[in-house]
Amino acid sequence: MVVLFTFIDGIWTSIFSMTVVFLVLILLAFIINLLGRISKEDIPTRQPALENDEEELLVAKIVASCLFQIDSGQDVVIKSIKRVQ
């Protein structure tokens, strides 16, 4: 018994396959959009840093000493830090 696969059968198969692909893509876009909204709500807002934060002072010391050493080529010893406005 020979089963014939006609041109019309091929068109219907193509249309059905493309429809399934687009439906899956729309479903994925909806899921990604939903996850994006959920993750934005769960992210805590960052608290502003205090002015006398020790970590900021340490970073300022390191950056200042590195920049001075690069420019002058001398060893650096930091004795005090004052905020410049």
Residue pairs with C-beta under 8 A, 6 or more apart in sequence:
49 56
51 83
57 81
60 81
61 78
61 81
64 78
64 81
65 76
65 78
68 74
68 76
69 75
69 76
